[in-house]
């Protein structure tokens, strides 16, 4: 399995528990998969399960071992959750004005 990191801008769907409070989020999604296309295809359904809709794909990365070794603590924790579950997301949200 190879690690991939996708950064997207997303908005909460109507059924999200904080839909009235949150305007959006930048989401870092780690996926462990055999190839890039399969990994990318897993992101939208994973976020939809948490009631988020992708508005924009910002970045897509194939991550190397050297890059993993230099992750900040928050990103390293997100990566570790992906190692355990195959996919993980960290939401950097902002509130409605």
N, C-alpha and C positions, 0 to 999 in steps of 0.2 A: 504494500500500500504506500502511496505517495501522499505527502501533505500539500494541500492547496489552501490558499487564503483568498477569500473574496471580500471586498469591501463594497457595500451597497448603501444607498439612501432609501429608507423605507418609511411608510406611514402606517399608523395603526388602522386596522379595519374596524368596521362598525361594532363588532362584537368584542373587541379588545376591552378588558376591564377598565382601562384608563383612556379610552378613546376620546373622551371630552377634555382631558387634561394634557395629552401629548400631541404635539404637532408632527413629530417625526423623530427619526433616529438615524445615525450612522451606525451600521451594523458590521462587525467583523465576524465572518463566518469561516471557521476552519472545517475542512472536509478531508477525510482520509479515504482515498479511492485508488483504483488501478489506473485511471486515465483522467485527463482534464475535462473532457466533455461530460463524462458520467458524473464527475464531481460537481460540475456547474449545474447540471440538471437536478441535483438534489437540493440546491439552495432554496429556490422559490417554494417548493412544497414544505420544506422544513420551517421556513418563516411563516407560511400560511397557517401551519398548525398552531402557531403562537399568535395568530391574528394580526400579522403584518403583511403588507403588500410592498413589493419592490417597486420603487419609482425610477431608480437609476442605478446602473452598474458602474461603480467608480474605478475599481482596480481588481485585477485577477493575477494571482502570483502562484508559481510553482516554487515552494520554499525548500531551501537547501539545509543540510545539517548545520552548516556554519551559521546560517541565519537563525535557526532555532536556538542555537547556543547563546545568541545575543538578545533574545526577546526580553522586553521589560516584564516585570512580575505579573501584571494584569494579562498581557498577551500570552505569557507562558502558561498561566492558569487556564485560559481559554483553550490553548493548544492541548493541554493535558486532558481536559474534558473531552476533546475530540478523540484523543487516543483511546479513552475509555469507551466512548459511545459511537465513534465513527464520524460524528458531526457535532459542532458546538457553535453557539453564537453569543457575542457580547454586544449589548445595546448601549449606545451613547446617545441618549434621547434628549430632546428639548421640549419644553412646555409650550402650549398655545399662548399667544399674547393677549 
